[in-house]
């Protein structure tokens, strides 16, 4: 019993159909580009920020200053 698997017939079939495969991929890319260029550009972003007091204040190193006791008056987008 022969347990080997020969890939050559499959590769030969793909090679014979290469123009159909490449043409189909190119047509799909062109159609996708065309449909996406017709859509309006929409950008939407939402966020939810919760600001609360810390339940536990841990100071690991006294040389590192914590902003927990200070009022932060600047915000960056």
Phi and psi restraints in degrees (value plus and minus 20) as a CYANA .aco file:
   2 UNK   PHI    -114.7   -74.7
   2 UNK   PSI      95.7   135.7
   3 UNK   PHI    -120.3   -80.3
   3 UNK   PSI      -6.6    33.4
   4 UNK   PHI    -106.1   -66.1
   4 UNK   PSI     132.7   172.7
   5 UNK   PHI    -137.2   -97.2
   5 UNK   PSI     103.3   143.3
   6 UNK   PHI    -122.2   -82.2
   6 UNK   PSI     101.1   141.1
   7 UNK   PHI    -107.8   -67.8
   7 UNK   PSI     -37.3     2.7
   8 UNK   PHI     -76.1   -36.1
   8 UNK   PSI     -60.8   -20.8
   9 UNK   PHI     -82.7   -42.7
   9 UNK   PSI     -55.6   -15.6
  10 UNK   PHI     -90.0   -50.0
  10 UNK   PSI     -62.6   -22.6
  11 UNK   PHI     -85.1   -45.1
  11 UNK   PSI     -57.9   -17.9
  12 UNK   PHI     -83.4   -43.4
  12 UNK   PSI     -61.3   -21.3
  13 UNK   PHI     -84.2   -44.2
  13 UNK   PSI     -62.6   -22.6
  14 UNK   PHI     -84.4   -44.4
  14 UNK   PSI     -59.7   -19.7
  15 UNK   PHI     -86.4   -46.4
  15 UNK   PSI     -57.6   -17.6
  16 UNK   PHI     -89.7   -49.7
  16 UNK   PSI     -48.0    -8.0
  17 UNK   PHI    -120.1   -80.1
  17 UNK   PSI      -2.9    37.1
  18 UNK   PHI     -81.9   -41.9
  18 UNK   PSI     -57.9   -17.9
  19 UNK   PHI     -89.3   -49.3
  19 UNK   PSI     -57.4   -17.4
  20 UNK   PHI     -85.9   -45.9
  20 UNK   PSI     -61.8   -21.8
  21 UNK   PHI     -86.6   -46.6
  21 UNK   PSI     -66.9   -26.9
  22 UNK   PHI     -85.8   -45.8
  22 UNK   PSI     -60.0   -20.0
  23 UNK   PHI     -84.2   -44.2
  23 UNK   PSI     -60.9   -20.9
  24 UNK   PHI     -84.8   -44.8
  24 UNK   PSI     -62.3   -22.3
  25 UNK   PHI     -85.6   -45.6
  25 UNK   PSI     -61.2   -21.2
  26 UNK   PHI     -86.5   -46.5
  26 UNK   PSI     -61.6   -21.6
  27 UNK   PHI     -83.3   -43.3
  27 UNK   PSI     -61.8   -21.8
  28 UNK   PHI     -83.3   -43.3
  28 UNK   PSI     -60.4   -20.4
  29 UNK   PHI     -86.0   -46.0
  29 UNK   PSI     -62.2   -22.2
  30 UNK   PHI     -86.3   -46.3
  30 UNK   PSI     -64.0   -24.0
  31 UNK   PHI     -83.3   -43.3
  31 UNK   PSI     -61.0   -21.0
  32 UNK   PHI     -83.6   -43.6
  32 UNK   PSI     -64.7   -24.7
  33 UNK   PHI     -82.5   -42.5
  33 UNK   PSI     -63.2   -23.2
  34 UNK   PHI     -83.5   -43.5
  34 UNK   PSI     -64.2   -24.2
  35 UNK   PHI     -87.4   -47.4
  35 UNK   PSI     -59.3   -19.3
  36 UNK   PHI     -91.1   -51.1
  36 UNK   PSI     -48.5    -8.5
  37 UNK   PHI     -94.0   -54.0
  37 UNK   PSI     -40.5    -0.5
  38 UNK   PHI    -100.5   -60.5
  38 UNK   PSI     -42.5    -2.5
  39 UNK   PHI     -93.9   -53.9
  39 UNK   PSI     122.3   162.3
  40 UNK   PHI     -91.3   -51.3
  40 UNK   PSI     129.3   169.3
  41 UNK   PHI     -97.6   -57.6
  41 UNK   PSI     102.0   142.0
  42 UNK   PHI    -147.3  -107.3
  42 UNK   PSI     110.0   150.0
  43 UNK   PHI    -150.0  -110.0
  43 UNK   PSI     110.5   150.5
  44 UNK   PHI    -163.2  -123.2
  44 UNK   PSI     114.8   154.8
  45 UNK   PHI    -158.1  -118.1
  45 UNK   PSI     116.4   156.4
  46 UNK   PHI    -151.8  -111.8
  46 UNK   PSI     131.6   171.6
  47 UNK   PHI    -170.0  -130.0
  47 UNK   PSI     135.7   175.7
  48 UNK   PHI    -150.9  -110.9
  48 UNK   PSI     103.2   143.2
  49 UNK   PHI    -136.7   -96.7
  49 UNK   PSI     108.1   148.1
  50 UNK   PHI    -130.8   -90.8
  50 UNK   PSI     102.5   142.5
  51 UNK   PHI    -131.7   -91.7
  51 UNK   PSI     101.9   141.9
  52 UNK   PHI    -161.2  -121.2
  52 UNK   PSI     143.7   183.7
  53 UNK   PHI     -94.0   -54.0
  53 UNK   PSI     122.4   162.4
  54 UNK   PHI     -89.0   -49.0
  54 UNK   PSI     120.7   160.7
  55 UNK   PHI     -95.3   -55.3
  55 UNK   PSI     -50.9   -10.9
  56 UNK   PHI    -159.8  -119.8
  56 UNK   PSI     107.6   147.6
  57 UNK   PHI    -124.5   -84.5
  57 UNK   PSI      98.9   138.9
  58 UNK   PHI    -135.3   -95.3
  58 UNK   PSI     107.8   147.8
  59 UNK   PHI    -136.8   -96.8
  59 UNK   PSI      87.3   127.3
  60 UNK   PHI    -101.0   -61.0
  60 UNK   PSI     -54.3   -14.3
  61 UNK   PHI    -158.9  -118.9
  61 UNK   PSI     104.3   144.3
  62 UNK   PHI     -86.2   -46.2
  62 UNK   PSI     -36.0     4.0
  63 UNK   PHI     -97.1   -57.1
  63 UNK   PSI     -37.0     3.0
  64 UNK   PHI    -114.1   -74.1
  64 UNK   PSI     101.6   141.6
  65 UNK   PHI    -102.9   -62.9
  65 UNK   PSI     117.7   157.7
  66 UNK   PHI    -121.2   -81.2
  66 UNK   PSI     125.5   165.5
  67 UNK   PHI    -111.5   -71.5
  67 UNK   PSI     -10.4    29.6
  68 UNK   PHI     -86.4   -46.4
  68 UNK   PSI     -52.2   -12.2
  69 UNK   PHI    -116.4   -76.4
  69 UNK   PSI     -28.8    11.2
  70 UNK   PHI    -121.6   -81.6
  70 UNK   PSI     132.3   172.3
  71 UNK   PHI    -104.1   -64.1
  71 UNK   PSI     103.9   143.9
  72 UNK   PHI    -109.1   -69.1
  72 UNK   PSI     100.7   140.7
  73 UNK   PHI    -131.6   -91.6
  73 UNK   PSI     -11.3    28.7
  74 UNK   PHI    -146.7  -106.7
  74 UNK   PSI     121.6   161.6
  75 UNK   PHI    -154.4  -114.4
  75 UNK   PSI     118.0   158.0
  76 UNK   PHI    -131.3   -91.3
  76 UNK   PSI     120.2   160.2
